Amino acid sequence: MDFEARDDVTIMKRVTPAISKGISENKETMIDALYPIMGGMISKYVTQAIKEMMESINKKIEQGLSFERIKRKAKSKLTGVSETELLLNESTDAVISSMFVIHKETSLLIAEAHLENKEIDDAHMVASMASAIKDFINDWMQHSDAKNEVQLLSYGNATLYIESAGSVFIVAFLDAEPDHELRIEINTFFASIVKQYANVFQKFDGENNRDEIVTLSMEMEDYLYSQEIDTKIEKKNPAKVIFMMLGFLLVAYGVYMLYGWYGKHNLEQLVLSETGEHISISDTNKAFLLEGQVDSIERIYEIEQIIKKHSKKPIINKMSVPLSYLDDRFKDEKNVGKSLMLALEKKLHLLEKSYKKSLLDIEQNSLHLEQELNTSKSYLSGILKETTAELSILRKEKKSIEKLLDIKSEIYKELDKRFLNEKYYDKEKHHLNFKDLVLFNAGETVYNIDAIKVLEGVFIKYLSVLYRYKDYIKEISIEGHTDSSGREEDNVILSKKRALNVKDYLEGLKSVSQFQMQEYMNVKGYGSSQRVFKNKSEDSKASRRIEITFSLNDAKILNKLGEIIHD
């Protein structure tokens, strides 16, 4: 802070108590002294507010036959309030033009914010005067037994809204008296800045160019400008949008009704041109209702076909024909009916004679057929028994053959079912792959004891499935693999030794001995010829692995098939 600023603060600290004391001791004299200053300032704000209000009213009058003018006239008629009063009411929405935060103890101005072209020439003096007037009025209210502090000071259309909290109070300059909602909004904003800057307010020493004070002033200014945006948004009355939507819906409905009428009119004209009949077509939304009198029943059917050809909508048929047409039609049909009855009776008589003759022939033939049928029945019964026995044998042989031909698929299914969630089981190759199990360290043939225990459990489960098909198993191979480090000749020997050590361990298990399949187990060493790659790079740990596979004895299966077929 420079020396000039310090002097101003010192002066304000001295002047403020003097002003407060002067007001306390000489109220009427001080009011007379302050009136020319405050009255002039308030008069300036009143004049500006009236000017802006007149500009707003003139603008609304110039709108002429606008939507807002029509809406205002309708509202005036409905409510009984004159259009002038409504216009004035629209023009007096309270707007905050300036806002001060003032230190209570010293009456010094902490922060200020103004709308554009609303700046106050000597903000520090106004803050001191506002503080002094507030203290003066509150002191008077206390002497008159009033318990609340003053919040609103109005002069014409200009209003000072004062809210006190803690070590500061806020003064808002408005162009109209704020309503309840705006007071709540101001209080909410004031509460937020008091909470945020409480420490700054309590320690305020008159230095108002600190970073926190500058930030506070910017927040207050943002708040003032945001109310202008909110006011513009509020003035966009939703009733206008609603009326526009209703108008659009009415037009759309009118077009829809006109289209429907045009479509029905076209159908009526089409029926008239093709049949010569005048009918009425109504649209019930769900179906077309056909009404009117036509010449004949055939016309009714013809009209339905014409409408169905040009519309997929269902039809409710309420068309009618003259009674005279029905009477003539009934007489004609009655005469035709008599002729048909005579012809029918004659035909029935001939059929009865033919039926009796045929019945006698059938009785005679049935006796002869019954004898032949009994003879054939006994013969066929014997053949059926023999055929049934042969079929039973063939079915058994067929099942055995199918089982042998599909033995590998059956084993695969059993293994897949048993190792549903086993990570060491390869579902594509149906064998065990321990690439994720570190059985051997690099260059060693001695297995890790913890890892071999894991392999043991998985292998016993694998063997328990293969055991049931041991008659068809050729061998169970324990395959050793290495990574690519070292010479390949040494790797082949190393991989075979590892596989042999695993085989020796498994053969020594009591649970494996119970299956009696040691003779099927053999070892193979592949060195690094089948190493594992991950992201195009060799995975050394996965390459040093053991895999366990099985193969079927095709010769045994073929011999078994031959035995079944020859038997």
Long-range contacts (C-beta under 8 A, 24 or more apart in sequence): 1-207, 1-209, 5-207, 5-209, 6-206, 8-124, 9-108, 9-205, 9-206, 9-207, 12-106, 12-107, 12-108, 12-124, 12-128, 12-206, 13-106, 13-108, 13-206, 15-128, 16-106, 16-107, 16-108, 16-128, 16-131, 16-132, 19-107, 19-128, 19-132, 20-107, 20-132, 20-135, 23-132, 23-135, 23-136, 23-139, 24-136, 24-139, 27-136, 27-140, 30-132, 30-136, 31-136, 34-129, 34-132, 34-133, 37-125, 37-129, 38-129, 38-133, 41-120, 41-126, 42-155, 42-156, 42-158, 45-97, 45-158, 45-173, 45-175, 46-155, 46-156, 46-157, 46-158, 48-175, 49-156, 49-157, 49-158, 49-175, 49-176, 50-156, 50-157, 52-175, 53-88, 53-91, 53-92, 53-157, 53-175, 56-90, 56-91, 57-87, 57-88, 57-91, 60-87, 60-90, 60-91, 61-87, 67-240, 67-243, 68-237, 68-240, 71-237, 71-239, 71-240, 71-243, 92-157, 92-176, 93-176, 93-231, 93-234, 94-159, 94-174, 94-175, 94-176, 94-177, 94-178, 94-179, 94-182, 95-174, 95-175, 95-176, 95-227, 95-228, 95-231, 96-172, 96-173, 96-174, 96-186, 96-224, 96-227, 97-173, 97-174, 97-175, 97-224, 98-172, 98-173, 98-224, 99-170, 99-171, 99-172, 99-173, 99-220, 99-223, 99-224, 100-126, 100-127, 100-130, 100-170, 100-171, 101-168, 101-169, 101-170, 101-193, 101-201, 101-216, 101-220, 102-127, 102-130, 102-131, 102-168, 102-169, 102-170, 102-171, 103-167, 103-168, 103-201, 103-204, 104-131, 104-164, 104-166, 104-167, 104-168, 104-169, 105-167, 106-204, 106-206, 107-131, 107-132, 108-204, 108-206, 108-208, 109-208, 110-168, 110-201, 110-204, 110-208, 110-213, 110-216, 111-208, 111-213, 111-216, 111-217, 111-220, 112-217, 112-220, 113-217, 113-220, 113-221, 113-223, 113-224, 114-221, 114-224, 115-224, 115-225, 115-228, 127-171, 130-160, 130-162, 130-171, 131-169, 134-162, 134-169, 151-183, 152-177, 152-178, 161-186, 163-187, 163-190, 165-190, 165-191, 165-194, 166-194, 166-198, 166-201, 166-202, 167-201, 167-202, 167-204, 168-194, 168-201, 189-223, 193-219, 193-220, 263-311, 264-288, 267-306, 267-307, 267-310, 267-311, 270-306, 270-310, 271-303, 271-306, 271-307, 274-302, 274-306, 275-299, 275-302, 275-303, 275-306, 277-303, 279-303, 279-319, 281-307, 283-313, 284-316, 286-314, 287-313, 287-314, 287-315, 287-316, 288-313, 288-314, 288-315, 288-316, 289-316, 289-318, 290-315, 290-316, 290-317, 290-318, 290-319, 291-318, 291-319, 292-319, 292-320, 293-319, 293-320, 293-321, 293-322, 294-319, 294-320, 294-321, 295-321, 295-322, 295-325, 296-321, 296-325, 297-321, 297-329, 397-564, 397-565, 397-567, 400-564, 401-561, 401-564, 401-565, 404-557, 404-560, 404-561, 404-564, 405-561, 407-469, 407-472, 407-552, 407-557, 408-552, 410-469, 411-465, 411-466, 411-469, 411-550, 414-465, 414-468, 415-462, 415-465, 418-461, 418-464, 418-465, 419-461, 419-462, 422-458, 422-461, 424-454, 424-455, 424-458, 425-458, 425-462, 429-549, 431-547, 431-548, 431-549, 431-550, 432-458, 432-459, 432-462, 432-547, 432-548, 432-549, 433-545, 433-547, 434-458, 434-545, 434-546, 434-547, 435-532, 435-539, 435-542, 435-543, 435-545, 436-542, 437-545, 438-541, 438-544, 439-498, 439-502, 439-544, 439-545, 439-546, 440-498, 440-544, 442-483, 442-485, 442-540, 442-544, 443-485, 443-486, 443-494, 445-494, 445-497, 445-498, 445-501, 446-501, 447-498, 447-501, 447-502, 447-505, 452-502, 452-505, 455-502, 455-546, 456-505, 456-506, 456-509, 459-506, 459-512, 459-548, 460-509, 460-511, 460-512, 462-548, 463-512, 463-515, 463-517, 464-515, 466-517, 466-550, 467-515, 467-517, 470-515, 470-517, 470-520, 471-556, 472-552, 472-553, 472-556, 472-557, 473-517, 473-520, 473-550, 473-551, 473-552, 473-553, 474-520, 474-550, 474-551, 474-552, 474-553, 474-554, 474-556, 475-520, 475-521, 475-522, 475-550, 475-551, 476-517, 476-520, 476-521, 476-522, 476-548, 476-549, 476-550, 477-522, 477-523, 477-524, 477-548, 477-549, 477-550, 477-551, 478-502, 478-503, 478-506, 478-521, 478-522, 478-523, 478-524, 478-546, 478-548, 479-523, 479-524, 479-525, 479-526, 479-546, 479-547, 479-548, 479-549, 480-523, 480-524, 480-525, 480-526, 480-546, 481-526, 481-527, 481-528, 481-530, 481-531, 481-543, 481-544, 481-545, 481-546, 481-547, 482-527, 482-528, 482-531, 482-543, 482-544, 483-528, 483-531, 483-538, 483-540, 483-543, 483-544, 484-528, 484-531, 484-538, 484-543, 485-540, 488-527, 488-528, 488-529, 491-527, 491-528, 492-525, 492-526, 492-527, 493-525, 494-525, 494-527, 495-525, 495-526, 495-527, 496-523, 496-524, 496-525, 497-525, 498-525, 498-546, 499-523, 499-524, 499-525, 499-546, 502-546
